[in-house]
Amino acid sequence: MGPVFVHPEDCGGWQGDTYPDAMRGEQRVLRAYSAAGNIVGGLLLNGGDMTIDEGLAEVYRRNPEAAVVHVRSVVYGCFHAETRRTAH
């Protein structure tokens, strides 16, 4: 298990409209979870197939029951971020 970084005070989280450039990488896995915490799908991004933003949109489109999607490193499995479905 790797390190976990916690801010001492609420930072409000990432507020951008796209996935942060500093967290992009060659290979990522997107793992979708239902509101109950069950895995309901996923997608492997293999560096060039599609962007993380396109992949996240695809995972939410394919899995209407997906409430959150975790972004992880493929090589080490490190957790990078959690995205949440937004109501439109």
ABEGO torsion letter per residue (X at the ends): XBBBBBBABBAGEBABABBBAAABBABBBBBBBBAAGBBAEBBBBAGGABBAAAAAAAAAAABAABABBBBBBAAAGBBABBBBBBBX
